[in-house]
């Protein structure tokens, strides 16, 4: 059942990535990304609140769970801003490479804090994933043949850190839930993420407005679909985290997204695959097979 939840999370992660790349075309500054993501979070809060009420478990949680939700929400707030800005500055695949590399954070921290073991097959699989990521990164020098500058790499590093900690905090919740449901954890995560984004909007320096887009409604429609994808991705990933170890779950979800993203990039974003990218994808799938089937 854990793998069913994991593959469902992968589907919604790809949907989220597609919408995120599309909505990045309507952002010029971090404030733009925060604005659209506040809309996303409020939609997720509404969905989560309705589900919590339908479950009948109530909104009361322990202080520890609330703290974990707060950390998860703040990590999510950083992630959604940095992801959208990185997707705008970089080709889609380069952003996804950093997302895949972030698997190192939950694996290392789960090993340190929860004693989750890593065997020889896991090491071989992770090595193949790293090699695949290196090959894919070589492909993803900007499609406009422009070199990325230091601020753009810093944004990508924020993507790496924030996604890694978001994933690890799912595992922290699973080990400290005290009977709290996954739905209520995700609900409070979105509440704290919305608060973090609103604080960012209130205290960040206002940037000059960019040119108006041709479609004023399209980014809001994308934000709604992205909210649904985000909610479902987080829900099913946390459900999978209850049933799978970190080394089973996170390489699978992040590695599969990394392997499938080139297909999406080629079809929707006109990012043409090259031989090293194809080899990288093959290595990625090989690593995932070794880690999960052997």
Secondary structure, DSSP 8 states (H G I E B T S, - for coil): -HHHHHHHHHHHHHHHHHHHHHHHTT-SSHHHHHHHHHHHHHHHHHHHHHHHHHHT--S---HHHHHHHHHHHHHHHHHHHHHHHHHHHS-HHHHHHHHHHTHHHHHHHHHHHH-----HHHHHHHHHHHHHHHHHHHHTS-TTS----HHHHHHHHHHHHHHHHHHHHHHHHHHH-TT--HHHHHHHHHHHHHHHHHHHHHHS---------S-SSHHHHHHHHHHHHHHHHHHHHHHHHTTS-HHHHHHHHHHHHHHHHHHHHHHHS-----HHHHHHHHHHHHHHHHHHH-
